[in-house]
Amino acid sequence: MKHISHLIADGANSFLKQEYILLSAFLLAFAVLLAFTAEPNDVKFPYTTTAFIIGGLTSILSGYLGMKIAVYTNVRTTKESAENIHNGFVVAYRGG
């Protein structure tokens, strides 16, 4: 089971890496677009662009943590379900 869980975790990490490469390019492109179009000329600090970047980075962090929790919970659910289906349900429910 450890071997399979490591393979699943590696697949999840590979997926996240590819997703975040594309998301980073999107964030950069739209941050530049926002900086030139949405920022008022009389403001010295780019508040809108900064808020957009912070939101994107928060999204990346949430996705990473969510994937880690999901993989860990799925492995625990499988283990518990093999022994007792009720315990597997409880682990899955608590894991989200």
N, C-alpha and C positions, 0 to 999 in steps of 0.2 A: 504494500500500500504506500510505503514511503516513496518508492521509485515512481509510481504513478502520480502521486501528489507533487513530486518535484517536476515531472514532465508537464503537468498542468500549470504549475507556477511559472515554469520557463515559458510556456506558450502565452500565458497572460502577460508576462513581462515583455515578450517580443511584440505582442499586440499593442501594449501601452507605449512602447518605444516608437513604433511606427505612427501611432495616433498622435503622439505628442510632437513628433517632427513636423507633421502636417499642421497641427494646431499652432505650433510656434511660428510657422511661416504665415499662417492666417493672422495671428495676433500682431505680428510685426507689420504686415501689409496694412491692416486696418488701423493700427496705431498711427502709422505715418499718415494715412488718409484722414484720420480724425484730427491729427495735429495741424494739418493744413486747412481743414474745412470747418471743424466744429469749435475750435478755440477762438475766443474773442481776441481781437488785436491788442486791446489795452490791458490784458492780464499777463503778468510776467511768468506765472507758473501754469503749466498745462494740466489743469484739474481734470478735464474730461478724459484726456488721453491716459493720465495716471490712473483714474478710476477704472477705465477699460482694461488696462494692463493688470491691475490688482485683481479685478474680477476674473480675468483669464487665468492668472496664476492660481487663484483660489479654486477655480474649476479643475485645473490640472491636479492640484493637491487632493481635492475631494475624489476625483476619479481614481487616483492612485490608491488612496486609503480604502475606498470602496472595493476596488478589485482585490486588494490584499485580504480584506475582511471576508469577501465572498469566497475566495479560494480556500482560505483557512476554515471557514464555516462548512463548506461543502465536503472537505476531507473529514472533518469531525462528524458531520451528519452521516456520511457513509459508514464510518466506523461504528457509530452508535446504532445505526439502523441494522447493521449486521448482527448485533447482539439483541436489540430490543427495539421494535418499531416505535414504541411510545417515546423512548429516550431520544431516538433519531428525530422525531417530530419536535420535541422540546428544544433540542439543539438548533434545528433549522429555524424554528419560530424565533428563538432568542437571537439568532444570528442575522435576522432581517430578511 
